[in-house]
Amino acid sequence: MEHTTTSTNINNQSIMKLGYNEIMIVSKYFNDIKDFINLELGVKRFQGNTERFHFNPIPLNDYSRRLFPNIETFHIYNEEDEEFDDRRIFKQVIWYDISYSQYLKEKEEGNICKHIKYTESDREKYGCLIPKNVSIIGENCFKDCYDLTTLNIPTTITKLGNNCFDQFWSLASITIATTIKELWESCFDDCYSLTNIF
């Protein structure tokens, strides 16, 4: 019990040394609205911290949106996140996976997409050359493709989806970027012509 009291005192002393800018940086890493409320209730001089934000550091609902009245850039972290059209928001930042086709629409609206996926329908519409701002090659993207014998994976790609090259009959050689962090076992199923992977 004594150890807990000491830790609390140290934490309170550390918080008291932080200025407004520092506490905003720290609170960007809070998990939910309760953390913001506890900060403002617990440390009087940080009341109004949420009002300083011009973007939402966490997903919001009707209640928590009122605590962030000055948001101009709205971050959408998950597809299920509630969105707000209250004429105060100028731009959206989308963090969940979004298709290349959808990205082009969002870009026209002035929005930013963090994880762009090249899907099978994108490949059928835009071709086999992977756009440089894509970070994910989606599931079955190049399935049954006959157009190429070689393919270079751009360095923007971090993930190869399940069966993304399945039955890519003509593929003989592929250069895989070192930036890839996630690679499914079945990426190259039935690529019978594939002899060179660089």
C-alpha positions in Angstrom: 0.0 0.0 0.0 2.9 2.3 0.9 4.5 1.7 -2.5 1.2 2.7 -4.4 1.0 6.0 -2.4 4.6 6.8 -3.3 4.0 6.1 -7.0 0.9 8.3 -7.0 2.8 11.2 -5.4 5.6 10.8 -8.0 3.1 10.7 -10.9 1.3 13.8 -9.6 4.6 15.6 -9.2 5.6 14.6 -12.7 2.3 15.8 -14.1 2.6 19.2 -12.3 5.9 19.8 -14.1 4.2 19.5 -17.6 3.1 22.6 -19.4 0.0 22.9 -21.7 1.9 21.8 -24.8 3.5 18.8 -23.1 0.2 17.6 -21.6 -1.4 17.8 -25.1 1.4 15.6 -26.5 1.0 13.1 -23.6 -2.8 13.0 -23.9 -2.6 12.1 -27.6 -1.7 8.6 -26.3 -4.7 8.3 -24.0 -6.9 5.3 -24.6 -10.4 6.7 -24.2 -12.4 9.7 -23.1 -12.2 8.6 -19.4 -8.5 9.4 -19.4 -9.2 13.0 -20.7 -11.9 13.5 -18.1 -9.7 12.2 -15.3 -6.9 14.5 -16.3 -9.2 17.6 -16.2 -10.9 16.6 -13.0 -7.6 15.6 -11.3 -5.4 18.6 -12.3 -7.3 21.9 -12.2 -4.8 23.8 -14.4 -5.4 21.3 -17.3 -9.1 22.0 -17.5 -10.0 22.8 -21.1 -7.2 20.5 -22.4 -9.7 18.9 -24.9 -10.6 22.3 -26.2 -7.1 22.9 -27.4 -7.2 19.9 -29.8 -7.9 20.7 -33.5 -8.1 16.9 -34.2 -9.6 14.0 -32.3 -6.9 11.8 -30.8 -9.5 9.0 -30.1 -12.7 7.8 -31.7 -15.7 10.0 -30.6 -19.4 9.6 -30.0 -22.1 12.2 -29.5 -21.1 12.8 -25.9 -17.3 12.9 -26.4 -17.6 15.1 -29.5 -18.9 17.9 -27.4 -15.7 17.8 -25.3 -13.6 18.5 -28.5 -15.4 21.6 -29.9 -12.5 22.9 -31.9 -11.8 19.9 -34.2 -11.0 20.9 -37.8 -9.4 17.6 -38.9 -11.4 14.5 -38.0 -9.5 11.2 -37.6 -11.5 8.0 -38.4 -9.7 5.1 -36.8 -12.1 2.2 -37.6 -14.8 1.7 -40.1 -17.4 1.5 -37.3 -16.4 5.0 -35.9 -19.1 7.5 -35.7 -18.6 10.4 -38.2 -19.8 14.0 -37.7 -21.0 16.5 -40.3 -21.2 19.6 -38.2 -19.7 22.0 -40.7 -16.7 22.6 -38.4 -14.6 19.8 -39.9 -12.6 20.6 -43.0 -10.7 17.3 -43.6 -10.8 13.7 -42.6 -7.9 11.3 -41.9 -8.8 7.7 -42.5 -6.7 5.1 -40.7 -8.4 1.8 -41.6 -7.7 -0.1 -44.8 -9.4 1.5 -47.8 -9.4 0.5 -51.5 -7.5 2.4 -54.1 -10.7 3.4 -55.8 -12.2 4.7 -52.6 -8.9 6.5 -51.9 -9.2 8.4 -55.2 -12.6 9.6 -54.2 -11.4 10.6 -50.7 -8.5 12.5 -52.2 -10.9 14.6 -54.3 -12.6 15.6 -51.1 -9.3 16.7 -49.6 -9.1 13.7 -47.2 -6.1 11.7 -46.3 -5.9 7.9 -46.3 -3.2 6.1 -44.3 -3.6 2.5 -45.5 -4.5 2.1 -49.1 -5.2 -1.4 -50.4 -4.9 -2.4 -54.1 -7.8 -4.8 -54.6 -8.7 -7.2 -57.3 -11.3 -4.8 -58.7 -8.7 -2.0 -58.6 -6.3 -4.1 -60.6 -9.0 -4.9 -63.2 -9.8 -1.2 -63.5 -6.4 0.4 -63.2 -4.0 -2.3 -64.4 -1.1 -4.4 -63.0 1.2 -1.5 -62.2 0.8 -0.9 -58.5 0.4 2.8 -57.7 3.2 4.2 -55.5 0.9 5.4 -52.6 -0.6 1.9 -52.1 0.6 0.1 -48.9 -1.3 -3.2 -49.1 -1.8 -5.7 -51.9 -5.3 -7.1 -51.2 -6.6 -10.6 -51.1 -6.8 -12.2 -54.6 -5.5 -9.0 -56.2 -3.6 -10.7 -59.0 -5.5 -13.9 -59.1 -5.8 -15.4 -62.6 -3.7 -12.6 -64.0 -2.1 -13.3 -67.4 -0.7 -9.9 -68.2 2.9 -9.9 -66.8 5.9 -12.2 -66.5 7.7 -9.9 -64.0 6.5 -7.7 -61.2 8.2 -5.2 -58.9 6.6 -4.6 -55.5 7.0 -0.9 -54.6 8.8 0.0 -51.3 5.5 1.5 -50.1 4.0 -2.0 -49.7 4.0 -3.3 -46.1 1.5 -6.2 -46.4 0.7 -8.9 -49.0 -2.9 -10.2 -48.6 -4.0 -13.8 -48.6 -3.9 -15.4 -52.1 -2.8 -12.0 -53.6 -0.9 -13.8 -56.4 -2.9 -17.0 -56.5 -2.9 -18.6 -60.0 -0.9 -15.7 -61.4 0.0 -18.2 -64.2 2.4 -16.0 -66.2 4.5 -14.6 -63.3 8.1 -15.8 -63.7 10.0 -13.4 -61.4 9.1 -11.0 -58.7 11.0 -8.4 -56.7 9.7 -8.1 -53.1 10.4 -4.9 -51.2 12.2 -5.2 -47.8 9.5 -3.0 -46.3 7.0 -5.9 -46.2 6.0 -6.8 -42.6 3.1 -9.2 -43.3 3.2 -12.0 -45.8 0.5 -14.7 -46.0 1.7 -18.3 -46.6 -0.7 -18.7 -49.6 0.4 -15.6 -51.4 2.0 -17.5 -54.3 -0.3 -20.6 -54.5 -0.3 -22.1 -58.0 2.2 -19.7 -59.5 3.7 -22.5 -61.6 5.9 -20.2 -63.7 7.5 -18.4 -60.8 11.2 -19.3 -60.6 12.9 -16.1 -59.3 12.1 -14.2 -56.2 14.4 -11.2 -55.4 
